Amino acid sequence: MPDQPHSDAPGYELFVGLLTRHEAALRRFVRTLLPAWGDVDEVMQRVALAAWKKFNQFDPATEFLHWALVIARYEALAFRRAMGRDRLVFSEDFLEQLAEEAENETELASREELALETCMAKLPPARRELVLKAYSIPDQRDLAAAIGKSPAALYMLLSRIRQELATCIERTLKEEAAL
C-alpha cells in the first residue's frame, strides 16, 4: 500500500521521532474528546496514519505538536461522528469547544514539561538527584534514612526544592511568553 509508512521512505525517521516524542501529549488530547480508552487507541492509529500521509505538507520550521493536534482533532471528531448512532454522543459544538480547550491545555502541558526539564537541569546535582529519588522510591522514610535525615526534614527540603522548581517554571513560561 503506497500510503503505509516504510522505513526507507523520505522523512520516515524524522516523522517517527517527532510522533514518538509527542505521542503522550497527543494521546492525552484525544482522550479528552473520547469516552473510552479503546476509542483512543483506535483514533491514535488513525492520527498516525493521517499524519504520515500528510507529512510531506509539514513545515519543519513549525511546531510538530500543534500540527499533529489539528490532525488529532479532526480524526477524533470524525470518529465521534461515525459513532453518531450512540445515544450518548455530545453535540458537534460542544466537541469543538472541548477540542479547543484540550488543545490549549496540551500545548501548555508540553511547555511546562520543557520548562521543568530546563529548571531541573539548573538544580545543583545533589538536589536534582534527590528529587528524582523522591519520585522513584515509594516510601519516603526509606529515602530519608538513606540520606541521613528525618522524614520531616526530608519533607521540608523537598518542599523547598519543589517551590524553587515551581518558581523557575513560572519564570521560564513568562520569559517564553514575552518573546
C-alpha positions in Angstrom: 0.0 0.0 0.0 1.6 3.3 -1.0 0.5 5.4 1.9 1.8 3.0 4.6 4.9 4.1 6.4 8.1 2.4 5.1 11.5 2.7 6.9 13.1 3.7 3.6 10.6 6.4 2.7 12.0 10.0 2.8 11.3 11.7 6.2 10.3 8.4 7.8 12.9 8.6 10.7 12.0 12.3 11.3 8.3 11.5 11.4 8.7 8.5 13.7 10.9 10.6 16.0 8.5 13.5 16.2 5.4 11.3 16.6 7.1 9.3 19.4 8.3 12.4 21.2 4.7 13.9 21.2 2.6 10.7 21.4 1.8 11.1 25.1 0.5 14.7 24.6 -1.5 13.6 21.6 -3.0 10.7 23.5 -4.0 13.0 26.4 -5.6 15.4 23.9 -7.5 12.6 22.1 -8.6 11.2 25.5 -10.3 14.4 26.4 -12.5 14.1 23.3 -13.5 10.4 23.6 -15.3 8.4 26.2 -13.3 5.2 26.2 -9.6 4.2 26.1 -10.3 1.7 23.4 -11.5 4.5 21.2 -8.4 6.5 22.0 -6.2 3.6 20.7 -8.3 3.5 17.5 -8.1 7.2 16.9 -4.4 7.3 17.7 -3.8 4.8 14.9 -5.8 7.0 12.6 -3.9 10.1 13.7 -0.6 8.4 13.0 -1.7 7.2 9.5 -3.2 10.6 8.6 -0.2 12.5 9.9 2.1 10.2 7.8 0.0 10.7 4.7 0.2 14.5 5.2 3.8 14.6 6.5 5.1 16.0 3.1 2.9 19.1 3.9 4.5 19.6 7.4 6.8 22.6 7.6 9.8 21.6 9.8 10.1 25.3 10.8 6.7 25.0 12.7 5.8 23.1 15.8 5.0 19.4 15.1 2.8 19.1 18.2 0.5 21.9 17.1 0.3 20.4 13.6 -0.4 16.9 14.9 -3.1 18.3 17.3 -5.0 19.7 14.4 -5.0 16.3 12.7 -5.9 14.6 16.0 -8.8 16.9 16.5 -10.2 16.2 13.0 -9.7 12.4 13.4 -11.3 12.4 16.9 -14.3 14.4 15.7 -14.7 12.2 12.6 -14.6 9.2 14.8 -17.3 10.7 17.0 -19.5 11.5 14.0 -19.1 7.9 12.9 -20.3 6.9 16.4 -23.4 9.1 15.9 -25.7 6.1 16.4 -24.7 6.0 20.1 -27.3 7.8 22.2 -24.6 9.3 24.4 -22.9 11.5 21.8 -22.2 15.1 22.5 -23.1 17.9 20.1 -20.7 19.0 17.5 -20.4 22.5 19.0 -19.6 21.1 22.4 -16.9 18.8 21.0 -15.4 21.7 19.1 -15.2 23.8 22.3 -13.8 20.8 24.2 -11.2 20.2 21.5 -10.1 23.9 21.6 -9.7 23.8 25.4 -7.9 20.5 25.3 -5.5 21.7 22.6 -4.6 24.8 24.7 -4.1 22.6 27.8 -2.0 20.1 25.8 0.2 22.8 24.4 0.6 24.4 27.9 1.4 21.0 29.4 4.1 20.5 26.8 5.6 23.9 27.5 5.5 23.2 31.2 7.3 19.8 30.7 10.1 21.6 28.8 10.3 24.3 31.4 10.6 21.6 34.1 13.4 19.9 32.2 15.2 23.2 32.0 14.7 24.0 35.7 15.7 20.5 36.8 19.0 21.0 34.8 19.6 24.2 36.8 19.4 22.5 40.1 22.6 21.5 41.8 23.3 17.8 41.1 22.6 16.7 44.7 19.2 18.4 44.7 18.3 17.1 41.3 19.3 13.5 42.3 17.2 13.9 45.5 14.1 15.0 43.5 14.5 12.1 41.1 14.9 9.6 44.1 11.8 11.1 45.8 9.7 10.0 42.8 11.4 6.6 42.3 11.5 5.4 46.0 7.9 4.7 47.1 8.5 5.1 50.9 9.9 8.5 51.7 11.0 7.1 55.1 13.5 4.9 53.2 14.8 7.9 51.3 15.1 9.9 54.5 17.1 7.1 56.1 19.3 6.7 53.1 20.3 10.4 53.1 20.6 10.6 56.9 17.6 13.0 57.5 14.4 12.6 59.4 11.2 12.2 57.4 10.1 15.7 58.5 13.4 17.2 57.4 13.2 15.5 54.1 9.7 16.7 53.6 10.7 20.3 54.3 13.7 20.0 51.9 11.6 18.6 49.1 9.0 21.2 49.7 11.6 24.0 49.3 13.0 22.3 46.1 9.5 21.9 44.6 8.8 25.6 45.4 12.1 26.5 43.7 11.1 24.4 40.6 7.6 25.9 40.5 9.0 29.4 40.7 11.6 28.6 38.0 8.9 27.1 35.7 6.6 30.1 36.1 9.5 32.4 35.3 10.5 30.3 32.3 7.0 30.3 30.9 6.7 34.1 31.4 10.0 34.7 29.6 8.8 32.4 26.8 5.6 34.3 26.5 7.5 37.6 26.4 9.4 36.5 23.3 
